[in-house]
Amino acid sequence: MKKHNSREAYWFLSPYLLMFFMFIVVPVGVAIYLSFTNFNTIEMPKWIGFQNYTAIFTKDDIFMQYVLPNTIKFALIVGPGGYIISFMLAWMLAQIPSKPRTVLALIIYSPSMTMGVAMTVVWSIFFSGDETGYLNSWLLRAGFINTPIQWLQSPEYLMTIMIIVSLWSSMGVGFLAMLAGVLNIDQSIYEAGYIDGIKNRFQEIIHITIPSMKPQMLFGAVMAVVTTFQSGDLGVQLSGGNPTPQYAGQVMVNHIADYGLTRYEMGYASALSVILLIGIYVLSKFSWKLFGEKE
Amino acid sequence: MSYQGTKINPTKFHRSQTKFYVILIPLAMVMMLPIIFIVFHALKPVNELFAFPPRFFVKHPTLENFQELMGFAASSGIPFSRFIFNSLVVTLSVMFLSVFISAIAAYAMSKMKFRMRATLFEINTVALMFVPLAVQIPRFLVIDESGIMDTYLAHILPLLSMPIGLFLMKQFIDQVPDELKEAAVMDGATEFMVFRKVMLPVIKPALATVAILAFQAVWNNIETSSYYVNDESLKTVAFFMSTLVSQNGNAVAGQGMAAAASLLMFLPNLIIFIFLQSKVMNTMAHSGLK
């Protein structure tokens, strides 16, 4: 390529890069630096090397006992689960006419718009711990239970409820992109596929639909990984406090908030975020392997 | 079964679609509950808001909560319209600017050749994954140092670069065949003209998706108002709404206003989505690509 072309490319990128470096790269860089320090947000940070990291893996019982297993469990179910549901819904929506599709897509997407509001109000009433909660009053009336269950305060239920609520709201950006992706597939590819011997819907999805929308599938996968690991508010909002009851719903983000915003140990919190970043990055690389273009 | 049986984007109803409706409609009804709840909740008079057991539907709908909200806003010294004006300025600027700068950057990343291409995209992808919470303090320091505190810029600039937006648009532009660009270049088009005349119309679904995302990110954002702007008259509606329950002290009166406020905050999200969804679901059939 000619030289001036590459200079022009940088011109095109410059507004984005300027903002990106100033408000994202620099802060992230500072955060990574802070992870090697002892920083209480008031005094100057003190360099302590890898001490935060070793402390996380050797001294932080809560991290090893609750946070890590919880995060992995939550992510393993909600990530792939939400991803598959998004794809299936997008695929089904693509096969009905555009008017009903618009209405249904809007409704299915809406939980990710209402998230903050709906979660605190609707779900906490639904799972409310006394007999006035919807779930309890149904179960009581149906005779399944005799005393109301403290859904949101009991360690044994909180995680399950978090998973249900996350799945319910997982039709976000990834879902929109996939819907656009399915609709954009060239019709004639299907025709060719059937001539080449595709027999049923399942083969059609595996051999035509998914390969034809690889970029959207990749985007959806990366978004699923990122949002699942970053959604930590849920347990805290549902149960009404950080830490969650007996750490039952404690995931990485809560642990970071606990150290960063409650205990003001910003260095330690930064180290936790770096570990989270590495975790998400590794998993995204994995989805890249699955869906990425071979270059 | 012929390929017709699996028609994507059909024009009219066919019996074979029934099975999709059977799954989609009940599901949609469950998903819709929170919206219905928000609407009803905002219309509930005080005694119904605190009714035990809580009632889902409103019995005697009233606009009391909205009147109270407007009255409270007026008594706080800064007219409510000022917050709305701030929110509109901020939201619209971020929406248009961020869509434009990510689109042009995505075009460069996807269809132009330069040395740092792969590295920059990698950095962008990593940035996508960083927890916002961890960068709160460093970000505050950057904004403080740059001297944009207490201006509209403090609302706008930090939100302009959206790693998700760039990522999504690059994925879309990658799908557009290179021949399309080459043909235009052959006809003497400059890179910018190719971007504007050829690429933008083709990636409309991606543009609309990013616009929706940007809108939601900005409209509901209270972070910029609470950290980077001290001047009350420069704060946004979202921030004002978020202070209702706590600031008012009176939890009972606050509840009704908060319910009305959550409906008012939610509606623009809904409207923007309805407005842009046809573009999101637009097929490339009309774009001349096929």
Interface residues (C-beta under 8 A of the other chain):
Chain A: M1 N5 S6 E8 A9 Y10 F12 L13 P15 Y16 L17 M19 F20 M22 F23 I24 V25 V26 P27 V28 G29 V30 A31 L34 T41 L89 M92 L93 A94 Q95 I96 P97 S98 P100 R101 T102 L104 A105 L106 I107 I108 Y109 S110 P111 M113 T114 G116 V117 A118 V121 V122 I125 S128 E131 T132 Y134 S137 W168 M171 V173 L176 A177 L179 A180 V182 L183 N184 I185 D186 Q187 Y190 E191 G193 Y194 K199 N200 R201 E204 P215 Q216 L218 F219 V222 M223 V225 V226 F229 Q230 M252 V253 I256 A257 G260 L261 M266 A269 S270 L272 S273 L276 L277 I280 Y281 S284 E293
Chain B: M1 S2 Y3 T6 K7 I8 N9 P10 T11 K12 F13 Q17 F20 Y21 I23 L24 I25 L27 A28 V30 M31 M32 L33 P34 I35 F37 I38 H41 F52 P53 P54 F56 I101 S102 I104 A105 Y107 A108 M109 M112 K113 F114 R115 R117 L120 I123 N124 T125 V126 A127 L128 M129 F130 V131 P132 L133 A134 V135 Q136 I137 P138 R139 L141 V142 I143 S146 L157 P158 L160 S161 P163 I164 L166 F167 L168 Q171 F172 D174 Q175 E191 F192 F195 P205 A206 T209 I212 L213 Q216 N220 S262 M265 F266 N269 L270 F273 I274 Q277 S278 V280 M281 N282 T283 M284 K290
